[in-house]
Amino acid sequence: MPSSSGRAKCSALVKRSGADVNVLQGIRVIDVTQNIAGPHSTQTLGDLGADVIKIEPPGGDPTRSWGPPFWEGEPPLFLSYNRNKRSVVLDLKSEGGRDVLWRLIDSADVFVQAYRAGVIEKLGFAYEQVRERRPDIIYASVTGYGSRGPLKERPGYDPLIQAYTGVMSLTGHPDGPPARVGGSVVDVGTGILTALGILAGLRERDKTGKGTHVEASLLATSLGWVSYHIQGYLASGEVPGRMGTGLASIAPYEAFRTEDGELMISAGNDGIFSRLCQSLGLAELLDDERFRDNPTRVANRDAVHALIEVKTARMSTEELRALLDEHRVPCAPIRDVSEVVDDEQVRANELLEPVEHPRIPGYRDVAFPLQFDGVRPGTRSVPPMAGEHTVEVLAELGYSEQEIASITAGD
């Protein structure tokens, strides 16, 4: 394994409550990805303690300009997926830039790239080319449509893949147009799966000493999001459609109107349905053959929804939630982001923590979602400025001041 000795600390250090969890300390990751999926995967590794070196082109990652909004001049999207990294600007179209990247690869355990098919080969850093020099490296590729097939060279962005894989056809209300899922779920999911694959590759290398090629795609991730819709179609031949807040295979399992808004109610089994009816004074529905079990309720979902909503519409959202909580009926209010960021449950789990940021007063970030023995990995460094660590990293690689000046002259 390449030595990690002599690495400098990130310059934009931060403080965070709780001890850091550095389970990947000593692992170096070279990240030549942009946008969301690749950066999210490497941020995950960085959150776990890896030394992530983000390679940016002259001008920086394109997501640095994705806004408004901007937070003190920095885009929230870039801030969301690039903490715990060091930034090095390299022109990989130049021989000097490629030479630096090779030296970084020589020092690394993991290499992550997200270029379209054909581009990485032209640069000289395809898996076969890297493996010849570093047979023990974990090489991860992130693509839009996969590495094979007629669309392998097409660019893949989250909304394009949502459209292509049927996610949009399933999102929205039945009487409305297809809709994009609000969050970049395909990108983020691909990032998580890529990180998982890299960790599996590192575990295998521990046993065999050999590297591996981890391949992830937005296409494969997105099919996973609609797997039960696909299985349902294969089983029934019926094309699933948009259900609003509902779920095709369970009823009642959707939002219900209240006096002042809506409340999401999930009666996922017969016992919960019974408690829901009793709480609302609708015990007679339990003897109605149309609603005797989940399959019959699904067949008569409009009828059961209408009967329940007659009751819910006469109560405020908070009154209804308190009543259902008392009867152990799962429910949740439909809230906006402004309500979420000040939520007591979010705060209790330290999921949105203040972080000292050298350029953004009052900065907070969404925390790593896992805990280890009750400790959540912390933010060791905020998202870097483009090229913030170029000189630092080049010096670690053994470049002289004169060589560094020559390499950085065109930045």
Secondary structure, 3 states (H helix, E strand, C coil): CCCCCCCCCCCCECCCCCCCCCCCCCCEEEEECCCCHHHHHHHHHHHCCCEEEEEECCCCCHHHHCCCCCECCECHHHHHCCCCEEEEECCCCCHHHHHHHHHHHHCCCEEEECCCCCHHHHHCCCHHHHHHHCCCCEEEEEECCCCCCCCCCCCCCHHHHHHHCCCHHHCCCCCCCCCCCCCCHHHHHHHHHHHHHHHHHHHHHHHHCCCEEEEEEHHHHHHHHCHHHHHHHHHHCCCCCCCCCCECCECCEEEEECCCCEEEEECCCHHHHHHHHHHCCCHHHHHCHHHCCHHHHHHCHHHHHHHHHHHHCCCCHHHHHHHHHHCCCCEEECCCHHHHCCCHHHHHCCCEEECCCCCCCCCEEECCCCCECCECCCCCECCCCCCCCHHHHHHHCCCCHHHHHHHHCCC
